[in-house]
């Protein structure tokens, strides 16, 4: 839950501080995008707070279900309208017939569930993937579903989705848990997910360029940002570019490892909670073949977590939310204090993911 609260705050903080301190160098399009990110993440926080308040009401036994005849088609449209700013760059497929009979449900609560499912699909499925919202009649039941092309949840873990604040090692975050379970006793709901099997092979040879050949490297750095939250990635990219940095982004640990090997950045800004490999593991793996400065981003300020990150090879540790000015200062410090050593003759990084059977 700490991650779910702090990550939207981090995006808002980075975007607002960039607008405040770098307004004179931002293009109109970049400034508009930062304002848009603030609105999207503020809406995301509002939904989260609403869910937390509803959980409290449910557990106190004071949440009343107001069932009324409701058109599924109109209800789906309302949920999509709530998420319109987040969904505008994504592929959305609707499979809801106008001829379906009405359902006797609590319209507002089911819209809230749909919005939560759409938000989850946005955060945990490929950017180029298709999100499908469908409704159909099966016998005497109306079945409403949201499907995406994310990694999905293993069959043995699906029941645990409904545990309060449950999360898995696949990058999922805290869940709604008991509210969804209790609501399902009032509204019959069924869900299914699609699962993809990634097949990728990355192989590269590269050389580290001598830092002495780089002009102005202490102030203008090549920065690799690795984070699975796309809104925060966008805000950091715009903020760092406004400071004059060359910025590359990655959404998974494997992508971060490959980009570090291919690009030889001056600094890596690395989130701990990645969908495929824990950020601390990524940090340790990079340290096996590179001394590039690494700044860890995390939603927790737990002392043991900080110690583990620094012992694992990180140069700095930043707790979300943070301002663009703070991150920029930390980048300047780690890049300027980096020990300049003769470049290694050559290094090879090979990552392979075999198709699972």
Secondary structure by P-SEA (a helix, b strand, c coil): caaaaaaaaaaaaaaaaaaacccccccaaaaaaaaaaaaaaaaaaaaaaaaaaaaaaaaacccccccccccaaaaaaaaaaaaccccccbbbbbbccccccccccaaaaaaaaaaaaaaaaaacccccbbbbbbccccccbbbbbccccccccccccccccccccccccccccccccaaaaaaaaaccccbbbbbbbbbbcccbbbbbcccccccccccccbbbbbcccaaaaaaaaaaaaaaccbbbbbccaaaaaaaaaaccccccccccccccccaaaaaaaaacccccbbbbbcccccaaaaaaaaaacccccccccccaaaaaaaaaaaaaaccccccccbbbbbbbbcccc
